[in-house]
Amino acid sequence: MAKDVKPTRKNLMEIEDRIELSERGHGTLEKKRDGLIMEFMDILDKAQDVRGDLADDYEEAQKKINMARAMEGDVAVRGAAAALQEHPEITTESKNIMGVVVPQIESSRVSKSLDQRGYGIMGTSARIDEAAEAYEDLLESIILAAEVETAMKKMLREIETTKRRVNALEFKLLPDLYESQEYIEQKLEEQEREETFRLKKIKDKKEQEEKEERLEREAEAEADEADAENETPDEGGMEQSTAGGVPGGD
């Protein structure tokens, strides 16, 4: 990935911004993951208790219904079950746990009194009453187990999703960004060194040219001075020449 990025300062700034954002996101996701795990452990403990209660209630209900069948017969048991007029009502709502929407199941008309079950009190025995009560308890345990199990599955899926995102940031995206950042910084440093070296060479060359021009100007100035001295006449020589050239009067 690093070599696919053009080494410019603009790209470096963009990568640094992405690194900062990814690091913040990584920290946030880690906190979310840890919080989800803690919530999941609490739900798991509750689920284990609910599963135990459900198994006990199921076993107890089976014992009660078998006893009622043995004492009263299948016809009486089925007749008592068919007499039920008010069936249980179940409503579902939702609640938010660390950003995870889990169901919250509410039930009503599950547990009933003797006169609410529909069958006549005089036409049945205590065995049927005990079996009905045991199955009401079992139904409440099933509803609670459904709520807890669904919440646990949703939390587990969210934990796995969050863990994958954390790992993707930690082991893929951030290392690639760090590599690209290092690559661009190295290339920019190389370009800066090359530019500094080029400017130094230009400066040295300019200084050399200026030096040569100065020496040339100094040499020309010295030559001009020498020429000027050669062209200047000797005043003493001119007087002697004039005196010697005058003819005698006598």
N, C-alpha and C positions, 0 to 999 in steps of 0.2 A: 504493500500500500504506500510506503514512504516514497518510493521512486516514481509513483504516479502523480505525486503532488508537485506542482511548480514551485520552486524555491523563491518565493517573494515574501516581502514583509506583510503584505495584505493577507496572504494565506496563513502566515505564521500567527497573525493576530486572530484570525478566524479559528484556527486550531486551538489556540490558547483559550478562547472563549468556550469552545466545545469541551475542552478538558475540564474547565471550571464547572460547566453545567453538568457534565457526566459525573464528576466527583461528588457534586451535591446530590445528584440523583442516586448515585451508588450509596451514599450515606443514608438517604431517606429510605431507600428500599431495604437496606440492612436493618434499620430500626423497625420497619413494617414487618419484615420477615421474623425478627425476634419477637415482636408483639403478637404476631399471628401464632407462633409456636407456643407462646405462653397461654394464649387463649385456647388453643387446640388441646393442650395438656389438661386444662381445666375441664373442657368438654369431654375429653377422653376418660377422665376419672368419673365424671357423671355418667357417661355411657356405660362404663363397666358396672357401676351400681345399678343402672336401669336394666342392663342385660341380666344381671343376677336376679333382680326383682321379677323381671318378666319370666324367667325360667321357673322361679318358685311359684309365681301366680299360675302359670300354665299347668304345672304339676298338680297344684292344689285344685284347680278347676277340673282337671281330668279325674281326679279322685272323687270329687263331689258329684260330677255327672254320672260317673260309673256307679256310684252308690245309689243315686236317685234312680237310675235305670234298673238296677238290681232290685230295689225295694218297691218302686212304683210301676216299672215297666216303661217301654219305649213310647207307648201310646200316650200315657199320662204326661211324660216329659215333653213330647212333641206338641201335645195340646196346650201345655202351659207356655211353651215357647211361641206358639201361633197366636196366643191371646194378647201378646204385646201390641199396644196401640201407639204409644209415644216412643218413637225411635230416637236414638241419640243424635244430636246435632254437632257437627264439627265445623269450625270456622278457622280460617288461616289468616294470619297477619305476617308482617315481616319486621325484622329488626336488623340494625346495622352493627356489625362487630368488626372493627378495624377495616372498614371499607367493604366488608363482605356481607351481602344481604342473605340472611338465613331465615327460615320460616319459624313462626311462632304459632303453634296449634292450640286452639282453645276448644274445649268440649263441654257440652251441657246435656242434661237428661241421660247421663250414663248410669249413675247410681240412683236407684229408685226405692221408694218405700213399698211395703207389701200391697197397699191398695193402688199403687201406680203401675203395677206390673200387668194388670189386665185379667189375670185369672182369679177365680174365687178363692178366698182364704179357706173356706170349708172344704173345697174340692181337692185340695192339695195337701201335701205333708211338708214337714220341716226339711226333708231331704231336698225337695225341689227348691225351697226357699234358699237353702244353703248353696245349691248349685247355681242358682240365678245370681246370688250375691258374689260368688266366686268368679263367674264370668264377667260381671260388671267390673270387678277389680282387675281382671285380666285385660279387659278392653281399655281401661284407663292406662294400664302399663304399656299396652301396644301404642296408644296415641303418644304417650311421652317418649317411648323408644323411637317412634317415627320422627318426632321433632329433633331429638338429640342425634340420631343417626344421620339425618339429612344435613343438619348443621355441621356435623363432624366431616362429612364427605365434601361439603362446600369449602370448609376451612382447609382441608387437606389439599384440594385442587388449587386453591389460592396460594397456599404455601409453596407448592411445587412451581407454580407460575412465577411467583416472586423470586424463588431461588434461581430459576433459569435466567431471569432478568439480571439478578445480581451477578451470576457467573458470567453472563454475556458481557456485562460492563467490566468486570474485574479481569477476565482472562482473554477477552477479544477486543472490545472497542477501546478501552483505555490503553492497553499496550500498543495498539496500532496508532493511536493518537500520539502517545509518547514517542514512538519511533519516528513518526512524521515530523514531530516538533524537533527532535534531535537532528534529523536529516536536513531540515530547512535551516536550522541554526548553523550547522556545519557548513552548508553551502553558502550561506550569507557571510560567514566568517572568511571563507575562501575568497569570495568575491571582494570583500572588504580589503583583504590582504593584497589581492591582485590590483585593486584600484589604488591602494596606497603605494605599492611598488611602481605602478605606471605613473602616478603623479610625481613620485620621487625622481623617476627617470626624466620626466618632462622638465622638472625643476632643475636637475643637474645639467640637462642639455641647454636650457635657457641661460643658466648661469655661465656655462662654458662659452656660449655664443656672445653673451654680454662681455665676458672677459676678453675674448678675441677681438671684439669690436673696440673695446677700450685700448687694448694694446696696439691695434691698428691705428686708432686715432692718435695715440701717443707717438707712434713711429712717424706718422705723417706730420705731426706738429714738430718733432725734432728735425725732420727733413726740411720743413719750411724754414725753421730757424737757421739751419746751416746754409740754405740757399740765400737767405737774407743777409747773412754775414759776408758771404762771398761777393755779393753785388754791391756792398757799401764801399766807396773810394777812400784811399788813404790820404788825408789832408797834408801830412808832412811830405809825402812823396811828390805831390803836385807842386808844392812851393819850390822844391829842389829842381824839378824839371823846368820850371819857368825861369829860374835864375840862371841856369846853365845855358839856356837857349838864347840869351840876349847878346848880340855882337858888341864888341868894344868900340868906343868912340874915337880913340886915338888911332 
